[in-house]
Each structure stands twice: as C-alpha cells, then as structure tokens.
Amino acid sequence: MAKELKNFTKRSDNYSQWYNELVLKADLAEQSAVRGCMVIKPYGYAIWEKMQAELDRMFKETGHQNAYFPLLIPKSFMSREADHVEGFAKECAVVTHYRLKNDPDGNGVVVDPAARLEEEYIIRPTSETIIWNTYRNWINSYRDLPILVNQWANVFRWEMRTRMFLRTAEFLWQEGHTAHATKEEAEEEAHRMLEVYADFAENFMAVPVVKGVKSPNERFAGALDTFTIEAMMQDGKALQSGTSHFLGQNFAKAFDVTFMNKDNKQEYVWATSWGVSTRLMGALIMTHSDDNGLVLPPRLAPIQVVIVPIFKDSEGLEAIRNRMEPIMAELRKRGIRVKFDDADNKRPGFKFADYEVKGVPVRLAVGARDLENGTIELMRRDTLEKRVVNLEGIENLISDELEDIQKSLFERALKFREDHTITVDSYDEFKEKIEEGGFILAHWDGTPETEEKIKEETKATIRCIPLEGDKTPGKCMVTGKPSAQRVVFARSY
C-alpha cells in the first residue's frame, strides 16, 4: 500500500497526469457529481485556509475590511458595462425559475413553468456589477471615500475543459473592490495590492513571480489596466497567479456612482478590483512538488512537523510519548504545527509514505533504541535527506530547518525560472525556443494584430509587460517596428 501511494507518473513522462494523480493521492481534492466542479477535501482545504488567513491579515494591515454581497446578480446589471458583459457572457450560468414541483407523471421533480422569474439572475462570475450598484447607496461625499472592501466568496464560470484547482466551473477566491476620490489614489491602490500578492507569493508560497501589466488583449473585461503576477511552473508554462485592476470610472459611470468633491462639484468615483483564487493551490503544487508527491513550503503547511513513533507495545509507545511531549509543547509554543501520529492501524512505512505524499516539511521517526541513545531520525521533505540528530536541543534545530526549507524552496524555484528564461530577437528563434517551454523576453510592436498572430502561430501569449528590469527599446521581432521594451511571452495554463 505504501508503494502504491508513491507510485506516481513521472513529471517528465506526462506532467498533466502527474498533476492529476498528485491532487488525488495527496488528498487535496476530487471530482464531484457536478460537471466541472470539485470537492476540496479537508487536507486541501486546510492549505487554502492557511493561504486565506495570511492574505486576510495582509489585506487588513493595508486598511481593508471584509463584507459579503449576493451570489445572484440581476441580468440587467450585467448589461450596464458593455466590455464587462462581453468578457463574461459565454461563461455565465443563468437562473430562470424559482420553484420545482413533483412531476404529475411520477418522474421525480420538474421545473414549475409557472414559476419563471420576471428577470433572470446570473450566478456571479465576478461581483463588480452588484457591488457598484450597492456603492451608489454608500457614497455621497468625498468624506465617504475611500471604500476599501474585500469579499471572500465562491464564483461560477462555465468551463468546458477543467482541471482541479487550475480551472473549475466553481472556485473559491477573494475579490477586493475599492472606491476612491481621485485617479491617483485608485492607481496607487491597484499597485499596492499587486505588491501584496507578490509578497504573499514569494514569502509564503515560496513562488517567485514577475510583476507586470497585461496587454490590452489580455486585460480584465472593463478595466483600463490589469496588473499581474506571473509564475513559472516546472513544465515551463506560465500561471497567472493574481491580478489587480485599475477600473477608472467605467463602473461608476455605468451605475451612476458620484460624489460631491471638496469643491462642491459632482464627480464620478474611481475604482479598482483585485483577486486571487484557489488557482494558487495549483501554483503551489506545480512549483515545488516532485515525483514522490506534494512538497509544501513550511509557512503554508497544515502540519509542519510529524512525529512517527516506532513501538512494539503500549509501554513502548508511552515511553516515546512521555519523551516527546515536552518537545512538542515547546514547538507549539513557538507556533510550529506538530502532529504525533500514534495510530496503531497503520505501519510506520505507510505513514512515512503518506506524509511524504502530503508534503509535510519535516518528519521525525523515533523508537526505543533512539530513546536510549538520545537521538531521533529527521527527514526533510524538500531534499528527502535523512539524518540522525540529538534529541537535546531538537526544538532549535527544527525551527532552523523549517526556515531553511522555506528559503531553499524559493531559491530552487527562482533558479529554475532563471535557467528557463531567455532573450530572443528574431521570430524564427522565438518559434524554435517556445517549443522548449519557459519565459521568452522579446520585443513586440504593441499592436493587437501582431500579438494575435504570435498566439495563432505559436500558442504563446504575452504574459505581461514587466514593471521592473530592462526597459531598453528595440524592434519588434515580427514586424521590425519600434518596441518600447521587451515583454514576457510563454505558453500558459
């Protein structure tokens, strides 16, 4: 059974199949009875809760508050902002009736045709429309601004091709929606939240990201600018891992949200929205994990340290427990999440394999002989390195190991990205190199026509126009026309 747990398809053989197997074997999620939707299992949800808690803290530290808005959005609201509705129209699920009834022919329940809604409702694909209709009632004067609100919620977008966490019809996320008195304040907010996302990705997920702005073709529906963090997965594909949108006054105008400014003049409000989703779980899996299963950065691991006692009888177990309890108490005092697995219905070998598949950062194994010698076996999940260490002072060692694992995972992912990022100047070289995967830095003339041509011919998209790094102008690799700076191209999820 332990061998079956770790019997994964190799990443090099079939990356997609490896990913799907890992999600199932690590007990993160499974397919549901609803097409395109998943069940997030307790262990997977525990990781999401860690993400949620850290992000929520970061949002509140930047002055944001949580609120909640309806799941159902009147269809007429979606018609108010033309670009927005066009961007989501094909993904919307529509509620048309409000009642079921027993089938008179005895075939279960049917929709009652007499219960058709006067106006259909859309299950939210995102909440800009319902929120801006609400903000109209909240905002009268500049004294009411800014509004800094975040919502933790689920959203629904019909998806034909789904993959757990990466792309499902229903997914969990947070969406921030802010209202400001000036354009400058709104732009500053959009940049601030991009930095929050980058900070979270790099310092908690240990995922290095490129910060940039989306091209007009890739921009959020209804936004003037979309800022993004882009991460590289181990197969060389890009994953959009968080976005922050400067919405200008588009939604304020669509929903007639105005305020009296300090000069006693009516003005439309300026807006932003920003969000990350359970797609971050996919980023976490695909950035760090290996052919043995999940690899978790300690700061997001539900269990940071697992202790597996090896015992023959209850007396042996009790002796190990008594020795380990003060150590566990000290670790918990330091905020370290530790588990003592004394279950007697699974062999130690199975437990070792299970915690390895689940990505627990540090595993400790201890038996009677270890107690006699004052030692314990320690294994790091990131390197699979095992070593025997002294029990004396083990608390400090574990604290150091967890910090080192967090740092090492980031550095390993950063080196991978750097090793798979290249610069090209010709379109022929681009077409050759894009087959190898990774990020390509190349010049683009800024036109949607050229961007679309590249996408059609190579399946690569502009992931972002980087906000940092080399800003040297040049010539477009396709047309030879002037280019303001190199942009990041990649194939993506």
Long-range contacts (C-beta under 8 A, 24 or more apart in sequence): 1-350, 2-347, 2-349, 2-350, 2-352, 2-353, 2-354, 3-353, 5-293, 5-350, 5-353, 5-354, 5-357, 6-292, 6-293, 6-353, 6-356, 6-357, 8-291, 8-292, 8-293, 10-291, 11-234, 11-235, 11-290, 11-291, 15-234, 15-235, 16-163, 18-291, 19-163, 19-282, 19-285, 19-286, 20-163, 20-164, 22-285, 22-289, 22-293, 22-294, 22-357, 23-164, 23-165, 23-285, 25-293, 25-357, 26-293, 26-294, 26-357, 26-358, 26-359, 27-358, 28-164, 28-165, 28-281, 28-285, 28-294, 29-164, 29-165, 30-164, 31-164, 34-169, 34-170, 35-169, 36-158, 36-159, 36-162, 36-168, 36-169, 36-170, 37-168, 37-169, 37-170, 38-162, 38-164, 38-165, 38-168, 40-172, 40-278, 43-302, 43-358, 44-281, 46-302, 47-281, 47-284, 47-296, 47-300, 47-301, 47-302, 48-172, 48-278, 48-281, 50-299, 50-300, 50-301, 50-302, 51-200, 51-204, 51-205, 51-280, 51-281, 51-300, 52-152, 52-174, 54-200, 54-204, 54-299, 54-300, 55-174, 55-196, 55-200, 55-276, 56-150, 56-152, 56-174, 58-196, 58-199, 58-200, 59-150, 59-174, 59-176, 59-196, 62-148, 62-192, 62-193, 62-196, 63-148, 64-148, 64-149, 64-150, 64-176, 64-178, 65-148, 65-149, 65-150, 66-149, 66-150, 66-151, 66-152, 67-149, 67-150, 67-151, 68-151, 68-152, 68-153, 69-127, 69-130, 69-131, 69-134, 69-151, 69-153, 70-124, 70-130, 71-123, 71-124, 71-153, 71-154, 72-121, 72-122, 72-123, 72-124, 73-121, 73-122, 73-123, 73-124, 73-127, 73-129, 73-130, 74-119, 74-121, 74-122, 75-119, 75-120, 75-121, 75-122, 76-119, 77-122, 77-129, 77-130, 77-133, 78-122, 78-129, 80-129, 80-254, 80-255, 81-128, 81-129, 81-222, 81-250, 81-251, 81-254, 83-221, 83-222, 83-250, 84-128, 84-129, 84-221, 84-222, 84-250, 84-251, 84-254, 85-221, 86-221, 87-220, 87-221, 87-222, 88-125, 88-126, 88-157, 88-221, 90-158, 91-125, 91-157, 91-158, 91-159, 92-122, 92-123, 92-125, 92-157, 92-158, 93-122, 93-123, 93-156, 93-158, 94-120, 94-121, 94-122, 94-123, 95-120, 95-121, 95-122, 95-123, 96-120, 123-155, 123-156, 124-153, 124-155, 124-156, 125-155, 125-156, 125-157, 126-155, 126-175, 126-273, 126-275, 127-151, 127-153, 127-155, 127-175, 127-177, 128-177, 128-222, 128-247, 128-251, 128-273, 129-251, 129-254, 129-255, 131-177, 132-177, 132-251, 132-252, 132-254, 132-255, 132-257, 132-271, 133-255, 135-177, 135-179, 135-255, 135-257, 135-269, 136-255, 136-256, 136-257, 139-179, 139-257, 139-258, 139-259, 139-269, 140-259, 140-260, 141-259, 141-260, 142-181, 142-259, 142-260, 142-261, 142-262, 144-259, 145-179, 145-180, 145-181, 145-259, 145-269, 146-178, 146-179, 146-180, 146-181, 146-185, 146-189, 147-177, 147-178, 147-179, 148-176, 148-178, 148-189, 149-176, 149-177, 149-178, 150-174, 150-175, 150-176, 150-177, 151-175, 151-176, 151-177, 163-282, 163-493, 164-282, 165-278, 165-279, 165-281, 165-282, 165-285, 166-239, 166-279, 166-282, 166-493, 167-279, 167-493, 168-278, 171-277, 171-278, 171-279, 172-277, 172-278, 173-275, 173-276, 173-277, 173-278, 174-275, 174-276, 174-277, 175-273, 175-274, 175-275, 176-272, 176-273, 176-274, 176-275, 177-271, 177-272, 177-273, 178-271, 178-272, 178-273, 179-252, 179-257, 179-269, 179-270, 179-271, 180-269, 180-270, 180-271, 180-272, 181-259, 181-261, 181-267, 181-269, 181-270, 182-270, 183-248, 183-270, 185-270, 186-246, 186-247, 186-248, 186-270, 186-271, 186-272, 187-225, 187-246, 189-272, 190-225, 190-227, 190-244, 190-245, 190-246, 190-272, 190-274, 191-227, 191-244, 193-244, 193-272, 193-274, 194-227, 194-228, 194-229, 194-242, 194-244, 194-274, 197-229, 197-241, 197-242, 197-244, 197-274, 197-276, 198-229, 198-242, 200-242, 200-276, 201-229, 201-231, 201-241, 201-242, 201-280, 201-283, 202-410, 203-299, 204-297, 204-299, 204-300, 205-280, 205-283, 205-284, 205-287, 205-297, 205-300, 206-287, 206-288, 206-297, 206-299, 206-406, 206-409, 206-410, 206-413, 207-231, 207-241, 207-283, 207-284, 207-287, 207-410, 207-413, 208-232, 208-410, 208-413, 208-414, 208-417, 209-241, 210-439, 210-463, 210-464, 210-466, 210-488, 211-464, 211-466, 211-467, 211-468, 212-463, 212-464, 212-465, 212-466, 212-467, 212-487, 212-488, 213-464, 213-465, 213-467, 214-243, 214-462, 214-464, 214-465, 215-448, 215-451, 215-462, 215-465, 215-487, 216-448, 217-448, 217-451, 217-452, 217-462, 218-461, 218-462, 220-245, 220-273, 222-247, 222-250, 222-251, 223-247, 223-248, 223-250, 223-273, 224-248, 224-250, 227-467, 228-463, 228-464, 230-463, 230-464, 230-488, 230-490, 231-283, 231-287, 232-287, 232-413, 232-416, 232-417, 232-420, 232-421, 232-438, 232-439, 232-490, 233-283, 233-286, 233-287, 233-493, 234-286, 234-287, 234-416, 235-286, 235-437, 236-420, 236-436, 236-437, 236-438, 236-490, 236-491, 237-437, 237-490, 237-491, 237-492, 237-493, 238-439, 238-463, 238-488, 238-490, 238-491, 238-492, 238-493, 239-279, 239-282, 239-283, 239-286, 239-492, 239-493, 240-279, 240-463, 240-492, 240-493, 241-276, 241-279, 241-280, 241-283, 242-274, 242-275, 242-276, 242-280, 243-274, 243-275, 244-272, 244-273, 244-274, 245-272, 245-273, 245-274, 246-272, 247-271, 247-272, 247-273, 282-493, 287-413, 288-359, 288-382, 288-409, 288-412, 288-413, 289-359, 292-356, 292-357, 292-384, 293-356, 293-357, 293-358, 293-359, 294-357, 294-358, 294-359, 295-359, 295-381, 295-382, 295-409, 296-358, 296-359, 296-360, 296-361, 296-381, 297-361, 297-405, 297-406, 297-409, 297-410, 298-361, 298-362, 298-402, 298-403, 298-405, 298-406, 299-406, 301-337, 301-359, 301-360, 301-361, 302-337, 303-337, 303-338, 303-339, 303-355, 303-358, 303-360, 304-336, 304-337, 304-338, 304-360, 304-361, 304-362, 304-402, 305-331, 305-336, 305-337, 305-338, 305-339, 305-360, 305-361, 305-362, 305-363, 305-364, 305-398, 305-402, 306-338, 306-339, 306-341, 306-351, 306-355, 306-360, 306-362, 306-363, 306-364, 307-338, 307-339, 307-340, 307-341, 307-364, 307-365, 307-366, 308-341, 308-348, 308-351, 308-352, 308-355, 308-363, 308-364, 308-365, 308-366, 309-340, 309-341, 309-342, 309-366, 309-367, 310-348, 310-365, 310-366, 310-367, 310-368, 311-367, 311-368, 312-368, 316-367, 316-368, 317-342, 317-344, 319-368, 319-371, 320-366, 320-367, 320-368, 320-371, 323-366, 323-371, 323-391, 324-366, 327-391, 327-394, 327-395, 330-395, 331-395, 331-398, 334-395, 334-399, 336-398, 336-399, 336-402, 356-381, 356-384, 361-401, 361-402, 361-405, 362-398, 362-401, 362-402, 362-405, 380-405, 381-405, 382-408, 382-409, 382-412, 383-408, 423-486, 424-477, 425-474, 425-477, 426-477, 427-477, 427-478, 430-454, 430-458, 430-460, 430-477, 430-489, 431-457, 431-458, 434-458, 434-459, 434-460, 434-489, 434-490, 434-491, 437-490, 437-491, 438-490, 439-463, 439-488, 439-489, 439-490, 440-488, 440-489, 440-490, 441-470, 441-486, 441-487, 441-488, 441-489, 442-477, 442-486, 442-487, 442-489, 443-474, 443-475, 443-476, 443-477, 443-483, 443-485, 443-486, 443-487, 444-476, 444-477, 444-478, 444-483, 444-487, 445-476, 445-478, 445-479, 445-481, 445-482, 445-483, 446-483, 446-484, 447-479, 447-481, 450-476, 450-478, 450-479, 453-478, 454-478, 454-489, 459-491, 460-489, 460-490, 460-491, 461-489, 461-490, 461-491, 461-492, 462-487, 462-488, 462-489, 463-487, 463-488, 463-489, 463-490, 463-492, 464-488
